């Protein structure tokens, strides 16, 4: 039963992810200089996520809409590099989680609503 539920959840999540990719997102438009500045700032941010997680999908849509290039890290695989890094450095495996590196200091931000607010403030 547990295996069936997990298969359903993963399949349904994958369907949501596919639909999310098919539905267009209105992107922020910037001139070349402003986009270069946004890209430089975004280079210090990583999103730890699961592919089919609805909250991660929402976070990825926000990132696409803000037209920023943020590296995504797959933390779903048990024993995987990014899952272990999330557990060791952030203290728990919870996604989505934004890793923000600024002047050698690292901040881990959980909760999709907080991530959305932060990204909109910084890049909106």
N, C-alpha and C positions, 0 to 999 in steps of 0.2 A: 504494500500500500504506500509506504513512504517513498519507494523508488518511483512509483507511478505518479505521485504528487510532484516529486522533483522534476520528472520528465515533462509533466504538464506545465509547471511553472517556467521551466527553461524554454519550452516550445512557445508558450504564450508570450514570454518576454522577448523572444527572438522575433515574433510576429509584430509586437509593438515597436521594436527597434527598426524593423523593415518599414513599417508604415511611417514612422518618424522620419526616416531618410527620404521617403517619397513625398512627404508634405513639405513644400518649400518654406524656408524661413527668410523673412525680410532681413537683409544684412545691412549693418551700419556701413556707410560709405565714407571713406577718408581720402584726403589727397595723399600722394606718395610719401611725403615727409611725415605726416601724422601716422600713416600706416607703419612706417619704419619705426617710429617711436613706440607704437603699440606692440609691434613684433618684438622689439628689444625688451620691453617690460614683460611680455608674455613668456619670453624665454626663461624666466625665473620661476615659472609656475608649472606644476604637473598635476594632472587629475588621475587619482587612483580610482578605478571603477570596475564594475562587472558589466559585461556587454548588455545583458538583458534586464538589468535592474531599472525599474521605471524612474527612480530618482536620478540615476546616472544618465539615463536618456534625456531627462529634462535638463540636466547640467550641460550635456553635450549640445543640446539645442540652443541654450543660452550662449555657449561659446561660439557656435556657428553664426548665430544672429549678431553677435558683437564683432564678428569677422576677425577673430584672433586665433593665432596658432599656438595652442597649448598641447603639450605632449600628454597622451593618455597612457596610463599604465594598467595592464590587466592584472588585477589582484585576486582573480577568481580561482586560479589553479592552486589547489592545496600543495604546499611545499614549494610553490613557485617563487622566483626571486622577488617580485614586487609585493606579493602577499606577505612574505617574511619581512621585507623592508618596512612595510606598513605596520606590522605587528611590533617589530623591534624598535622602530624610531618614533612611531605615533602612539604606540601603546595598545592599540586594538585594531582588529580587522573590521572596519565599518566603512561602507562606501555610500555615496561618493565622498571622497576626501581630497581636498586641495592642499598641495604642498607648496608653500610660498617661501622662496629663499630670497632674503633681502640683506645685503651687507654681511653675509656670513651667518645670519640668524635664520632659523627655519621655523615657520608657523604651520601647524596642521589644522585645517579647517574642515569640520564635519558639517553635516546638515545642508541639504540642497538649497533651502531658502537662504541660509547665510552665504553660501557660495554664490548664489544668484545675486544677492545684494552687493557682495564684495565686487564681483566682476562688473556689474552695471555701474558701480561707483567709480571703479578704476578705468573702465574702457568704454562706458556708455556715452 
